[in-house]
Amino acid sequence: ENVAQRSHIKIVADESICNWEQLEIIGHLCQAVNIKTEKAGGAINSIRTAIEAKKRGLEIMLGSMVSTHLGCTQTYSL
């Protein structure tokens, strides 16, 4: 049993998930993931990470690093 299974508060993997492969390692420890497009390697890898997270029943949040409006546009488009 882990914290995610015992908590009334959702555990979100924020800085812990940079790509879909990392879901294999820690996806079972949380209920949601925050996908940052820049850290995931762009829009295509972000979409793949989101698909893999959904397959595992995880909620998805999309975030970005400190960036300009132009830098956030690709995240908004997802």
Disulfide bonds with the S-S distance in Angstrom:
none
